[in-house]
Each structure stands twice: as structure tokens, then as C-alpha cells.
Amino acid sequence: MSRRKGLSAEDSELWAFVTREVIPLKRRRRKLAKAATKAADTLPEPAAPPVKPAVKPKSAASRPAKPPAAPPIPPIAPIDKRERRQVVRGTRAIDARIDLHGMRQAEAHGALRGFLAIAQMRGYSMVLVITGKGGGGDMAFSGDERGVLRRVVPQWLRMPDLRPLILGFEEAHHGHGGSGALYVRLRRIRRLGDR
């Protein structure tokens, strides 16, 4: 292999163009850069590329911020017939139950949310939510006030705050409370090792 002793005119021109904007990191390299710049000054200046008009980038403040995309709300699926039959017959256990009967709506909603979150964290898959049938007993209710929880609990279960917790729900068998109770199938929490 033979080494060249110097740069060709074309290589010198290219080197001068490249090093024109370079700032050396150490002092001893500055001398080399000055020599290269001096050599570049003696060469004809290459034609500058056409300059594009500067486009002012939009600042982050001037652009409207996009809200983060909300995770999709999982759909509610009915409890399959086989699993319901097992629960009714007692071959499939109900993991936990909560009795909302007699609570006010705000109290019942908070209790239901807490109950479902804890049940999901414990790995439960089927729970029973007792709303009561709204019979009235000794209290005198107007026609609109009977069975408020029986009516609103299914609405709550469809709301975005509870949907990530549940797979589905449906009215319980008469042996578990009938129209005054709901079977609720819970969504499993995915752990790091789960696929």
C-alpha cells in the first residue's frame, strides 16, 4: 500500500468546506484547523446550495394541545349459560357478596366501587351484588322511589369508572335474590408474567 503525501485539489476543497464550521476540541488541534482554513481561503469558494426560506416552526404554546387518548372502554359481555348454571347449582362458588339494600345512592355507589376493586385485586371472578327489590316494607314510597338501587346499579356497572373492573353482569337466580340481586363477573388483572 502506498500512502499519498498530499490531498488532491478536489479533496482539499471538500476538506476546507467541511472544516469551515468545525470548532476544535483541544488547543493543539486549533493550529491544524487554522492551517486548513488558510488553505481553504486560497481555493475558489464552491457554489452555495440554494437557500430555502426559513419556515418558522410552530411553538408548543401556539399549537392546541391534544388531550391524551382515553383507553377504550371494554365491552360488557353476558355471563355464559354454563357458568350461570354452575353458580345456580352451587358447583361454582360465588367468591364474595355485598348487600347494598337499605343504603342511600351515594353510599351504595361508593361501597360498590370499593367492593368491586378489592374483589378484583383479590383475584375473585364472580361476585353477587344485592340491591334489594325495593318492596318498601314499613316505609311509604311513591311509585318512582321504589327499587332505586335495583334500577341504578346496572347503570353504574355500565359507567366508565366500573367497566374496566367487570366482564359482565345479569340478574341473579331466585335462590340468590332474583331481581333484587346481580351476578357480576369480574375482569382478571393482568400481571407482568401473564400473557
Stockholm file with secondary structure:
# STOCKHOLM 1.0

chainA/1-195         MSRRKGLSAEDSELWAFVTREVIPLKRRRRKLAKAATKAADTLPEPAAPPVKPAVKPKSAASRPAKPPAAPPIPPIAPIDKRERRQVVRGTRAIDARIDLHGMRQAEAHGALRGFLAIAQMRGYSMVLVITGKGGGGDMAFSGDERGVLRRVVPQWLRMPDLRPLILGFEEAHHGHGGSGALYVRLRRIRRLGDR
#=GR chainA/1-195 SS CCCCSSCCHHHHHHHHHHHTTCCCSSHHHHHHHHHHHHHHHHSCCCCCCCCCCCCCCCCTTTSCCCCCCCCCCCCCCCCCHHHHHHHHHTSSCCCEEEECTTCCHHHHHHHHHHHHHHHHHTTCCEEEEECCCCCCTTSCCCTTTTTHHHHHHHHHHTSTTTTTTEEEEEECCGGGTGGGEEEEEECCCCCTTCC
#=GC SS_cons         CCCCSSCCHHHHHHHHHHHTTCCCSSHHHHHHHHHHHHHHHHSCCCCCCCCCCCCCCCCTTTSCCCCCCCCCCCCCCCCCHHHHHHHHHTSSCCCEEEECTTCCHHHHHHHHHHHHHHHHHTTCCEEEEECCCCCCTTSCCCTTTTTHHHHHHHHHHTSTTTTTTEEEEEECCGGGTGGGEEEEEECCCCCTTCC
//
